[in-house]
């Protein structure tokens, strides 16, 4: 049960941290965020311009948005950072017990 709460907390924390990072970039470097949105726009055009059948392509055009793609990138970055920061704690938690001391007489 604890693993479920930790996993859900990790996802929630990465979403919040991703939104915070995106807001910080928007405040302190708006031209960088504008460039990221332009890249996301060109990526969306690349995906929707593949010649897919119209009944599938319309869903891509409706569901993919530049802001969502940029937010997804910030969220993935936040998940990577959280994973790197939590790695030492995970290693300590899953560390194997010390082997038993054997005494050899002879």
Secondary structure, DSSP 8 states (H G I E B T S, - for coil): -HHHHHHHHHHHHHHHHHHHHHHHHHHH-HHHHHHHHHHHHHHHHHHHTS---HHHHHHHHHH--HHHHHHHHHHHHHHHHHHHHHHHHHHHHT------------
